[in-house]
Amino acid sequence: MNVNQLSKRLQTVADYLPEGAHFADIGSDHAYLPCYVCMKDPDAKAVAGEVNQGPLSSAEREVASHGLQDRIDTRLGNGLDVVKQGEVSQVTIAGMGGPLIRDILDQGKEKLSTVDRLIVQPNIDARALRRWFLDHGYELVAEEIIEEKGHIYEVLVADKGDSLKPYTKDKREQELWFGPFLMKNKGDVFQAKWKEELEKKQYVLAQMKKAQSVDEDKMEQLNKEIDWLEEVLAE
């Protein structure tokens, strides 16, 4: 991957940044995303944050090679510690697990007072992030599900707003899991992801039924999730 040819998942993240973005890219890894955005948009500025010196050095080299040092700040630090209060209007976090991204947002939430858009790409457990948005006044406004090199990724976009708006009262639990927007259009990648998940859960259930002692609560939850998966894939 290079800065002129972003991966599909990073390209999707970039597409949701507004013109003239002033954003923080947390866990920036080579700063490909900030470099790409700033090369395409002369008004964009970015902070590229990294928790480890190795990736930070790669990011510094990448930024310098495009002569973007005046518009991209590379900083060493944990999560949102790398930004000052009121400094950025958007935050991007890509390529980590959902619970880790959630923890980064949670630990840095006082830094989000001026942030009107969050764009996240969790590798697993997007539900953890939908729930966090719901609890913290961020309205989910767009979702994408993409396949790249045999992996399936979700990209979630949330703006400050009415966090309940995308959800229906009686289906909220399902929508937090599958994604309220993704459930509506159910493309091929969506089908592939959840078919595989259904098979895994059916296998786990079969194993549980063979066990000497059964955790009834776990079994009940599993049955409920299998029902949801069958329902969503059948519709």
N, C-alpha and C positions, 0 to 999 in steps of 0.2 A: 504494500500500500504506500502511496505517496500523497502529497498534499493536493496534487492536481486530480488525483483519482481516488477520492475517498471511498471507504467501504460503504456498502449499501446502508448499513445501520447508521453510520455517522452522517452520511448524506441526508438521510431522513431526519436526523436531529437538526442538521444545518438548515433544512428547508423550513423549519418552524421558527427560526429566529427572525425577528422583524428587521426591516431596513434600519441601518444606523444603530444596530444592537450594541449595548455595552454590557457584556456578559462575563460571568466567571465559568470556566470549564474546570470542573473538579475531577482530579484523577486524569489529567490531560494527556499523559503518555505521548511524547513526541510533539505535542501541541499541533497535531495535524488539523484538528477541527478549527481552533482559533486562526491558524494561518490561512486555511481555505476561506473562511468567512471574511477575514480582513483583506485578502487579495481580491475577492469578488466585490466587496463593498468598502469603498474608500472612507466611509463614515463610521465603520464598525471599530470597536475597541474591545480588548479582552484581557482577562486575568487568567493565566494558565497555572493551576495549582497542582502540586505533586507532593506526596508525603515522603517519597524517597529520593535521595540525591541522584541516583543513576538515571531514572526517567526524567528528572528535572534537567540534568545536563543535556540529555537528548533534545528536550524541548527548547532549551536555550540555543542549541546549535541550529535547530530547525528554524526558529524565529530569526536568528541572525542571518541565515542563508537566504532569507527572503527580504532582508532589510526592514523587518517589521518591529524593531525594538522600541520605536516611539509609540506603537499602538498596542503591543502585547507585552504585558508584564508577566514574567515567569517567577513564581514564588514557591518556596518550600514551606509546607505546613499541613496540618491535619484538617481535612474537610474544608468547611467554610471559615476556618481561622485565617485563611489566606486573603480574605477580603475585609475591607473596612466597612463600617456601618454607612449605608447610603451610597456606596460606591458603584454598585451594579444594578441593572434593571431586570436581567435574566440570569438564570443559572442552568447549566447543562451538566448532567452526570450520566456517563455512559459506560457500559461494560463491567458492571459490578452486580452482585446479587441484590435483589429487591430489599431485603432486610438491612443490608449495609447502607444502601442509598437512603433508606428511611432514617437510619440512625444518624447519618451525616446531616440530613435536613433537620432532624430533631435537635441534635446538639448545637446546630448553628442557627436555630430559628430566630434569635434576636437579630441576626444579620439579614433576615429576609423582609424587614419592614418596608424596604423600597423595591423589593423584587416582585414584579407583576407577572412574570412567566417562569415556570419551571418545566424543563424538558428532560425527561429521564428515559434511559434505556436499560432496564434491568435484564440480566441474563436469566434469572429465575425469580419466581414469586412476585409478579406485578401486583398481585392482590394487596400485598403489604403497603404498596405505595398509593394505590387507590384509596385505601382505608386512611392513610395519613393525610392525603389531600382532603378527604371528607371531614376529618377531625380538625383541620387547621385552616378552613376558609379558602381552600383552593378549588376552583371549579374545573373538573376535567372537561377540556374542550375538544380534544382530538386524540385518536389512538390509531396506531398502525401496527400490523403484524407482518413481519417479513421473514423470508428464508434466505440464508446466505451460507454457502459452503456446508450444507447439511445441518446447520443450526437454525433454530427459530427464535426470533427476537420480537419483543413488543416495545414500541416507543409510545410514551404517554406525555401529553401536553396539558398543563394545568395553569390557569390564570386566576388571579385573585378574584373572587366572586361568590356566587351562590353554590356552595359545595354540594348541595342536595339536588341541584337542577338536573344532572344527567340520569338520575336514578328513579325507578318506580318503587313505590312503598312496599308492595308485596313481593318484589323480585330483587330487592337490593342485595341480598347475600349472593345470589347467582351473578348479578351484574358486577359486583366487586371482584368476583373470581374470573369471569370470562371477559369482562369489559363491556360496558353498556353500548358503546359504538360498534365494537367488534361483533357483538351478538346480533346486531341488526343486519350486517352484510355478509357475515359467515363465508368468506372466500375459501379457496382451496387450502391455503396455509393454516387458517383457523381450523378447518376440518381435520387436517393432518395432525396438528398439535393435539387436539382434544381426543381424536380417535386413539392415539398412542397412550394418552393419559387414561382413557377408559380401560384399555387393555391391561395397563399396569394395575389399576385399582381392582379389576375383576380377578386378576392373578392373586393379589394380596388377600382379597376376600376368600378365595378358594383355599389358600394356605391357612387362613385364620380358622376356617370351618373344620380343618383337619386337626387343629391344635387341641391339646388336652384341656387347657383352661382358656376361656374366651373372655376378652375384655369387651363387655356388652356395649359400653359407651363408644368405644372405638369402632365397633362393628356397626353400630347405629349410624354414626357419622359417615362411615365408608359407604353404607347402603344409600344414604341420602345423596352423597356426592355422585355415586354411580347413577342414581335416578336422574339427577340434574344433567349429567353428561349425556345420558341416553336421550333425554328430552331435547337438549340443545342440538344434538346431532341429527335428531329425527325431524325437527321443525323445518 
